[in-house]
Amino acid sequence: MKKLIFVGAGGHAASVLEVVESAGIYSVEGFVDEKCNDFYDIPWLGSDEDLPRLIDEFMNVVVTIGSIKSPVIRKKAFLKLNDYGAVLPVISASTSVISKHAKIGAGTVLFHHSLVNGGAEVGENCIINSGAIIEHDAVIGSHTHISTTACINGNAVVGMGCFIGSGSVVVQGVEIADNIVIGAGSLVRKSIVKPGVYAGNPLRKINEQ
């Protein structure tokens, strides 16, 4: 198996570990985190300052920092790794389904029972969480998190740095601008162009982002 290291060792990393182990393509050799905390039986390899050396040794890296509401920390880690020349593979669970006619960007992780259908495009460093559906010809911008069981219907567009909460539905053809948060269980029937936090059915703006 190919060697892989994690950057981040919180709750999101535990979920990514299950995805990696289910696929059987990579072996997780260790994790990088500012704290030397316990993370299952995976060894701590060092902190951010050790990344250039570790990338030379292992090459394959996945960002295992979660992204709820704001992708800033996750995005920063991804861009730093990219600058260091790391290989940032697409990681997909054994039960995920990716159409051969879909496009998936570097560093994206697809969790169990997620679906990316034909003609869909998913950007870099995205989280397509458990049971999420990206339907035909939908577009997901880089650094976006599509949370558990959310559904992005055909031809819909979700911008960069967005968070689509668990169980939310984005109706076919709707466009969501960059850096927008959609709360869990929401129904998005109309396009959104103004940044902020939106939630509900009917959807309404509840906060500035």
N, C-alpha and C positions, 0 to 999 in steps of 0.2 A: 504493500500500500504506500501511497505518497504521504510524506510527512507534512504536518500542518500545525501551526501554532495559533492560539487565540490571543486577541488583544481585548482584555476585559474579563472579569471573573464574577459577575453578579448573576442575578436570576435569569437574565436573557441568555447568558453563556450556558447555563444549565440546559436550556431548551435547545440551543444550537448543538450542544454535545450530543443530545439524543438524535438530532437530525443527521449529524456526521456519522455516528455509530450505526444508524440504520442503513445508510447508503453503502458502507463498506468500501469506500474509495480512499479515504484518508485515515491516517492514524494521528491522533492528537498527541503531540510530543510535549506540550507544556503551554503555559499561559503567561502573558505579560500583564502586570497590574502594578499600580503604585504601592499596593500593600501585599505583603507575603501572607495572604490568607489561605485557608484550606479550600480546595476546590476538587471535591471527590478525590480520586487518586492521581490527579494530573499535577505534575510538578510546576512550581513557580520558577520561571526562567529569568526574571528581572523586571525592571521598570522601563519607562519609555526611552531612557538614555541608552538602554541596551539593544534597542531595535535594529540599528544598522548592522551590528554584529550578528544578531539572531537571523535577520533576513538573509545575510550571506550564507548562513548555515542551513536554514530550512526553506527559504524562498516562499512557500505557500503560507498565506496569512488570511485570517478572517476576522473582521471586526465583530466582537461579541459584546459590544456596548449597546444597551437598549435605546429606544427612541420613543418616548411618550411626550406629546405636546411639542417638544423642540428637538430637532435633529442636530443641534450645533456641535455637541461633543462627539457624537458618532461621525458626523461629516468631517470634523477636524482630524480625527484619527485616520479616517480613510484617505484623506488627501495627503497626510503625512506619510503614510505607508506607500502610497503611490509615488510620492517624490523620492522615497528611499529605494524604489525599484522592486518592491514586493510583487509577487504574483498573487492576485486577489481573485480566486476562482469563484464561480457560481457554485453554491452549496444547495443541494436539493434532497429532500427526504425521500426515502424509498417509496412512500405512498403519494408523493406529489405527482402531478401530471402536467407536463410541459409539451405543448404542441411543437412539432418540428418546424412549424411555420411561424412560431413566436420568436422574439428576440429578447434576451436577458442580458443586462449589463453586468460588468465585473463586480464581484463582491456581494452580489445579491444572495439572500438566503430564502429558500422556499420551504416552508414547514409542512408537516404532515397534512395530507388530504387537501392541499392547495391545488388550484387549477389555473393555468395560464393558457388560454385558448388561441386558436389560429389567428395570425395577423396581429396579435397583441405585442406591445413593446413595453418592457420594464427597464428602467434606467439602472444606473450603478448604485451599489450600496443600499439597496432597498430591503425591506423586510416584508415578505409576503407570508403572513402568519397562518397558523393552523386553520384549515377549512376555508380560507379566503378564495374568492373567485375573481379572476380577471378575464372577462369575456372577450369575444372576438373583436379585434381591431381597437381595443382600448389602449390608452397610452398612460403609463405611470412614470412621472419624473423621478430623477435621481434623488436619493436620500429620503425617500418617502416610506412610511410604514402603513401598510394595509393590515389592519388588526384582525383578530380571530373572527372568522365566519362573515366578514364584510364582503359585499358583492359590488364589483365595479362592472356595470353592464356594457354591452357592445358599443363601440365608438365613443365611449366616455373618455375624458381627458382629466387626469389628476396631475397637478403641477409638482414642482420640486419642493422637497422639504415639508410635505404635508403629513398629517396624521389622520387616518380614517378609522374611527373607533369601531369596536367590536359590534358585529351584527348590523352595521349601517349598510344602506343600499344607495348607490349612485345610479340614477336612471339613465337609460341609453341616451347617448349623445350630449350629456351634460358636461360642462367644462368647469373645473375648479382651479383657480389661480394658485400660484406658489405660496408656500408657508401658511396654509390654512389648516385649522384643526376642526374636525367633525366629530362630535361626541358620539358615544356608543348608542346604538339603536336608532340612529337618525335616518330620515329619508330625504335625499337630495334630489329634488325634481327640477330645479332651475340652476343655471350656471351661477357661479360665485366669482366675483372679481375683486372684492374688497377684503384685505387681510382681516383675520379675526378668528374667534372661536364660535362655532355654530353648533346647534343641537336641536333635536326634537322632530316631531311630525305633527303639524307642519314645522319646517325648519325655521329657526330664528337665530339672529346673532345675539350671543349672550356675553361676549367679552371682546376686548381688543387683544390682538396677538402681540 
